[in-house]
Amino acid sequence: MKIKIELYGASKDFSSENSIELDLKNNSHIKDLRNELIKFIDKKHNGNTNFCQIVKSSAFCSEDNNIVHDDYLISKEQKIAIIPPIAGG
């Protein structure tokens, strides 16, 4: 399934667009999305460690504007926002 990740704050450097589309297996979780995003960074940005750290420390927000944790089930194609920490934490 296709997931559109809306980029905010420091994560806007991941792409020249305001979002990234990734393919996830059906019934994936936010932790799977994190892993796929790190794979994207490995491929597109040669494993940029700063970008990887941003992904690891960021919160994610569902399309109904709720902060979701790593165990949140992504059961359909949707938009999810990545919300990096502000000022280092």
N, C-alpha and C positions, 0 to 999 in steps of 0.2 A: 504494500500500500504506500501511497505517496504522502509524505508529511512535509508541509511547508514550514520552515523555521524562520520566524521573523526575527531580525537582528536588531539589537538595541545596544547602546553604549559602546564599550570596547569591542564587542562582537561584530560591529559593523565593518571592521577591518578584514573579516573572513571572506568577504565577497564585494564586488563592485555594485552589486544589487542590494536591495534592502532585505532580501530573504535568500534562503537556500532550500532547494527541494531534495529530499533524500528518500530512498526506498527502504522501507522497513518490512519485516515479516509481519503477517497478521498477528494480532494480539501481543504486540511488543510492549515494553515498558519504557519509562523515561531513561532508565539505566542503559537500555539498548540504544536509544536515541543518542545518548551521550557518547557511547562507543562508536556509533556510526559517524557522528560529527568529528570525533578524533581521527577516524580513518580518512574522512574528507580532508582534514587539516594535514594529515600525513601526506596525502596525495597532492593536494593543491598548494601547500605551503611548506613542503619538505619537513614536516614534523615540527614546525615552529613551537618551541616549548612554552613560550608566553601564551600563544593561542590555546594550546592544550590545557594550560593551567586555568585559563579563563573558563573553558568548558567544564573542567572539574569543579570549579568553585561557584559556578553560576546556578541560579534558580531557574525554573521553567514555569511558564504560565500557560494554562490550557486556553482553548478558544472561548471558554465561558468566563475568562478572567480570574481563575483561581490558581494560586501557586500550587504546583503539584510536585510530589516527591518521586524518588527513583522507582518506587514500586507502583506508581500510577500506571494503569493499563490503558494503552492506546489501542482502541478497538475499531477505529474507523479513520479514513483519511480526514485530516484536519490541519489547522494552523496551530502551531505551538510557538510561543515566544521564548527566547533565551534572554534572561535578565542577569547580566554580569554584576558582580559587586561594584559598588561605587567607592572610590578613594581607597582601594585596597582591601575592603572588607565590609 
